[in-house]
Structures are given as C-alpha cells and as structure tokens.
Amino acid sequence: MWTSVSGAAAQAQAVDTVANNLANVDTNGFKKDVPAFKEYLSSVERENSRPDIHIGPVKDKDLNPLYDKDQSHVIVHGNYTSFSQGPMKVTKAPLDVAIEGPGLIEVASPQGPKFTRHGSFKVAVDGRLVTNEGYPVLMAKAGGLAGEAPAALTAAGAATGDASSPIPGSLSDPSVASRFINLKDRGNIQINDKGEVYSGTELIGQIGLVEFSEPKLLQKTGLQYFTNTLPEKNAVVEASHSKIHQGMLEGSNVNPVEEMSNLIKANRLFEHDLKVMKTFGDLMGREANDIGKL
C-alpha cells in the first residue's frame, strides 16, 4: 500500500513540474525543471537504529517486530534545472541580447547579485542599463571574475554577524555603482560577442558574462533569475564557451511535444498507483469482512 501511495504522491509532484514547464513554453530565457526520484528500502535508512524496549503486555506483533523495515517507497528527491540551449529569436532591438553557450549575465538586486539569461534590457531614467525588473546590468569586474567577490564577501559577512553592513553585490553596496553601465545620452549602441558595449567607436563597458563550474547548483529565484547559494562548490569561471548576440533573445528550452509526452506518462503512472491502492483497499475490506466471518 505504502509503495503505491508514495508513487502516486511522487507522480503528482512530477505533473506539477511538467505543468509549470508547459506554462513557460513562450517565456524568454526560461530553463525547464526536471524532477529527480529517489527509491529505497526503509531498512537502509533504519537498520542501524536501536528498537525501543517494549513495556507492557506482549502481543503477537511484538514477537517479530519489523518497525516498517519491509517498506519500499519512492520520493521526489528534488528538481534540477536543464541549461540546454533555447532557440534564438531575432528582435533587431539594440538592447536585446541572447547568450549562446552556458553563460549567464550578472545583475545587481536588493538581495545581492543574481544571474539571468533573459537579455531583454532597457535604459532607466538615470541612464543605467537595466532588466525589465529594474535590476542594473553589471560590468565584468576588472582584474577578476564577475560575481566572484560578492559571494566570498557574503560568506565573510555572515561569519562575522555584521548585519548593519550592506549585502555585497546588492544595490545598497557602494562598490557596485562603479560597475553600472551608463548609456545616458548615448546612441548607436553596438554589442559584440564578448559583451563589449560601444557607442559608435567609444567603448563604454563590458557586460558581466560568467559561467559556473556546477550550473546545477544554481537556485531559481523566479522571473528567470538564479542565485549562486553555494559559491564554495560552484565556482565562477571565465566565460570562454559563451557568446553574446545583439538584437536577439533566447527562447524557452521547453519542448512542448516532449513535455506533453512526460505529462501523459506521469498521469498514467498516477492512475496505475491509484488502481493498486484501490486493489489493496478491497483486499483489506475482504480480510476484515469475509475472513472475520469464518
């Protein structure tokens, strides 16, 4: 019974994940989620635990206690994000950029540095190059990798417990202002494949394009943004395998045909688990009613 119950619960979560992917099939820069399942025997988890000493009348089940060690079940161990390349859409807008390769663009937010592949940018009132949510796009750090120092400083600030200091890499961090890309009163904007931004022939700055050693450890924060919550395991590396294309946007990497197939599969497995649960329920009902009459 528990095997089928856990299977149905796991498939229900898988359906939610696939449904979210299908809902974002037209969302630019969206990366689909893939559920990961874990199956194990309860005996593996509990074989080293010591049973409680029985106090009171001895019953038949106390003669051979199993403590649920015979149960086998499955759970959703989590979702991981697929960073496969999405299709390129031509927009011809000078501030639209699409990334070819595994790279992400660093932006500053009130919560600290974030990373995105949604390259639909615009110019704010003060001239800064920003995302649709108003997060400033940051330049690549001179003499170091973008996003590397803020992660390390965040860990150091947490260790010292200094809550009064601004979050490194956030909009309240004074050092971040020097990395803003200012396009005020600038025209004829050109962006090359390295992310270098030109106004005519004048170099204004370079977009902070970075790659990660373990992209699967990036955490989604909504609106196509990611955070690097484990910088000690997920190092920032040079974006040597990524290029930027101006006048284009990357579409969602969700394949609707594949996701519909996954949705049908998950629904059928869910229905099979329900049938098993009903069968076991009928057997227990017969056990209680028919065998009890003998």
N, C-alpha and C positions, 0 to 999 in steps of 0.2 A: 504493500500500500504506500509506504513512505517513498519508495523509489518512483512510483508514478506521480505522487504528489509533488516531489521535488522537480521531476522532469517537466510537469505542467507549469510550475512556477518559473522555471528557467526559460521555457519557451515563451511564456508571456512577456518576460523582460526582453527576449530577443525580438519579439514582434514590436515592442515599443521602440527599440533601437532602429529597426528597419523602417518603421513608420516615420521616425524623425529624419532618416536619410532621404526618404522619398519626398518629405515636405520641403527639403532644401535642395532639390534637384536643379532648381534655377537660381540658387544663391551663389553669387560670385565669390570665389575663394573658399568655398566650403569644402571641408575634408570629412569624408564619411567615417562613421564609427563601426567597428566590427566586434561583436560580443565574443568573449573567450569563456569556455566552460571548463569546470573542474569536476572530475568524477573520482570518488574514492570510497573506500570502505571505512566505516566508523571505527573498526578495530585498529586501523592505522593511527587514528587520532587518539584512541583511548587505551591501547593495550598496556601502556606503562602506568596508568593511573591505578591507585590502590582502592579497592572497594570498601565501602563503609561497613563497619561492624554491625551486624544485624542484632537488634534488641527487640524482644517481644516474641509472640507465638510464631512458630515456624510453619510456613505454608509450602505447598508443592513447588511453587516457582522459586522459592529460596534454595532448593536443593541443587539447582543448576542455573545460577544467575548469569544472564548474558549482558546486562547493562547496555543494551542496544548495540552490542558489538557485531551483531549479524546484519546490521543495516548498511545498505549501499545506496548512495544518492548522488545527485549532481547539483551544482550551483553555478550561477554566473560569476565567474572569478573577476570580472571587470570588462570594460570596453577598451580597446586600443584604437587609435586614430590611424587611418591609412593615409599616408602622404603621397600617394601616387599622383602623377601629373594630371591636371584637369585640362580641358580643351581651351584653346586661345580664342578670344573674341576680339575682333577689330572694332575699335570705337573711334579712332583718329583724334581723340581728345588729348591734348598735350600733357595733361597731368594724370592720365591713366597709365599705369604700368602693370605689366604681367611678369611673373617670375618663371623662368624655365630652369628646372632643377630643384634641389631640395631646400633652397634658401628661404629665409623669412626676413621681413623688414622690421626694424626696431622702432617703436614709438614710445612716447612718454605718456603715462596716465597718472591720475591721482594715487593709484595703488602701487605704482612702481613701473618698471619697464615691461612692455608687452611686445609681442611679435605677431605679425599678420602676413597673409598672402593676398589680402583684399586690397589691391592697389588703386582704388578709386579715390584720388586725393583732390584737394581744392585749396584755395588761398583764403586764409582767415582775414578778418578786418585789419589786423595789425601786420599782415603780410606774411605770416608764417604758413608753411606748407603743412596741412593737417589732414586727418582722415575725416570721414563723414561724421564721426562722433566728436570731432574737435581735438583729437589727440595729436600733438605735434610729431611730425616725422623727424627722426633724429639723423644727424650726420654720422658717418663712420668715425670712430674715435681715432685721433691722431696718436700713433705710437702704440696702439693696442687694438684689440678686437672689440667691436661694439657689443655691449651687453655683458662684458666680462667683469668689469669693475663693479657695477651696481650689484650684481649677485653676491660677490665676495663681501662688499661693504654691508649689505643687508644682513648676512650671517654674522658679521662682526658686531653690528649694532644690536642684534638680538642677543648676542652673548653678553654684552655689557649692560643690557637692560635699559639703554638710554632711549626713553620713549619721547623725549622732548625734541630730539633732532629729527629733521625731515627724512622721509624714506628715500634712500639713494636711488637715483634714476627716476624719481617721481617729478611731477610738475612743481612741487614745493622745494625741490633740491636746486639751490642756486647754480650749481655747476652744470645743470642740464641746459640752461638758457644758452650757453655758448655753442650748443650742438643743434640749435634750431636752424632750419633752412628758410631764409628770409627772401621772399620773392616780391616784396613791395616795390612797385614802380618798375618791375622787370617785364620784359617782353621777349618774344621769340625764344621760348623755353625749349631746350633740347636736352634729352637724357640718353646717354649712351648705354651700352650693355653692361658696363661696370657700375652704373648708377650715378655717374658724374653728371651734375646738373649745370647746364650752361645757359647764360642769357646772351644770345649771339655767340661771340667768341670768348666771353668772360666766364671763367669757372666760378660758380657760386658755392658749391659744396658737393659732397658725395653721399648718396643715400646709404644709411647703415644696413647693408645686406649681410646677414650672417647665416651660418649653418651650425648644426648641432651634432655631436658625436652619437647621441642616442635620441633621435627625434620622438620615439615612442614614449619617452618620459615627460614630454611637454604636456601641460594640462590645459584643457579648453576652459576659457572663461566667458564664452558667449560672444556673439557678434563677430565671429571669425578671428578672435584673438586667442593667443596662447601665452602662458607664463612658464618660466623655467624654475620650477619649485625645488629641483634637486641639482644645483649647479656643481656640486662635488662629484656627481655621477654623470652629468650631462654637460660636458664641456663645450664652450663656444669655439668653433674652429673657423678657419678662413673660408670664405665663400668662393672656393676655387671651382666648384662644379655648378655654379648658378649664373644665369644671365638675366638682365632686365630688358624688357621690350617696351618701348614707349608707344602710346596710342593703342594699347591692347589691355584686356582684362582676362584673368584666368577664370574659367567657369568652374562649376562644381564637378568633383571627380566621381559623383554618383552615377552609376549606370542604371537607369530605370528598369531595363529588362532584367538585369541581374538581381536587383533589389526586389522586384515583383516575384521572381522565382524563389528568392530567400523567404519572402513573406508567405507564399503558398506553402513552402516546405515547413516553416515554423508553425503555421496554422494546422497543418495535417498532423504534425507530431503532437501538438497540443490536444487535438481531438483524440488521437490514439491513447494518450495518457489518461484522458477523461474516461474512455471506454474501459481501460484497465481498472481505474478507480471504481467505476460502476460494477464491474465484474466482481471485484473483491468485496464490495458492499453487499452484493447479492449473496455471495458465498457466506459472509458473516451472518447475514439475515437468516439463511437456511440453517446455519450452525446453531443459532440461538433458538429458532422456532421448531425445525424438524427434528434435529438430533435431541433437543431437550425433551421431546415427547416420548423418546424411547425409554 
